[in-house]
Amino acid sequence: MDSVKNIPLSWAYDWLQQPKRQYIDGQWVDGTGQDKWVVTNPANREALCEFVMADAEQVEYAAQIANQRHESGVWSKVSRTQRADMLRQIARLIREHTEQLAVLESLPNGKLFTESMADDIPTCADIFEYYAGWTDKFYGETSPVEDGFLNYTVKEPIGVCALIAPWNFPLYQTSLKMAAALAMGNTVIVKPSEYTPLTTIYLMELIDSELEFPKGVINMLLTDGAMANQLTLSHNVHKVSFTGSTGVGRKIVQNSGLSNLKAATLELGGKSPCIFFEDTPNLDGAIDRAFTVMFSHKGEKCSEPTRFLIHDSIYDQVLEKLIAKANAVKCGNPFDENVDQGPQCNEAQFNKILEYIEIGKGEAKLVAGGYADTEGDNANGYFIRPTIFSEVDQKARIAQEEIFGPVLCCTRFHTTEEAVQMANATAYGLAAGLYTGDVSRAHRVAEQIDAGMLFINRYGCYGLAAPFGGFRQSGWGKEMAIHSLSSYTKTKGVWVYYGDA
């Protein structure tokens, strides 16, 4: 297939034939590891490209270079106006190459091309423009101290930032981290997921060929998690921003303690609830929205509402409509405009989801999906039907553990207190949603739910000026908004004595 509605697939396959290399200190260099990684298309398991991975020594070399450039001030001493202009130039490059980036986003990930084209890639440009505006607006402050003294604070770059992005939103997550770090004057090492590195590689090529960043300010490593572990141990790295599993987040915290106590922002797992009260306004619209947020991007989203808590009086009605919507989903080639859901990102995730589905069959009532979609060409890829379990006990593994796929758990409740208790009954606290026509109850419940983001009467509201992040085992710190900037700076307090000697 050459194209669907002028999608530049031929261009992409030509580009994929070019060597894929590390980007360190402004130079493209071969990986020095012993192993090659093959990037595959999850829709048909074809090899897209391969690269020699960086080993731990090369990872440490990149960290040393980034630290040398940080200490020299080649970026932090650039005027804030120039810094902002460079970020806007990155945004311009993304906008000018939206189609190419959207293709490279969907090919190794399996998300719909329309999802990449309409949402993910344009938002990446927005992110760089947004943080460009912060370069000269993140102020220090004066402190109320005793007469004869002046105390003021200065926000300084934290140093070398290791930015470890996941495979579910490859360029979006890279952009969130990279734009904020650069805006505050730091040097960066970007480590995209080995499963989905293509958009990051291409963006680095555009930056290298069309912009004049000082060497060593932006670096990129292509390697796996085992080798990237050196970033979290390196004394040349001062901050890690990681999006991924809670297990890896714990390892990063341990490595910080074993090395230089580097700062960490951790955006980790979730098992988010969505509560439908008996007085849900526009019930059909609420069901449509919650279903879309749950199953878009193949369910591979940390903040998706994987647990629907539904009042007993409307439970059967809601469940019936959810089942009908799930059964109507068409799985297939993510570049086909008639397809609703693409393949899971990789074989390991595909097998993990199927294992959880088998567990769920012994814990609850399967009412939709529950199997791999092997119809036609789908037999060659990692397709899983939208799956719904009913009557799920909140102690069940499928209700407690993050599955990260198109698997929804539905549970009925009777009282508001019971709904709140169920909502908080996991180790996570990333997001939660609720639908009700009672504004007082909405605020009371929002106050009682232990989650970093609450959505009332519309699940999934996001904006760059609003913080993103959770509580408990869903992570540390915030992405987006002004709240992310503190983690990319260090605050220095300066005392001045002007009294009598």
Disulfide bonds with the S-S distance in Angstrom:
none
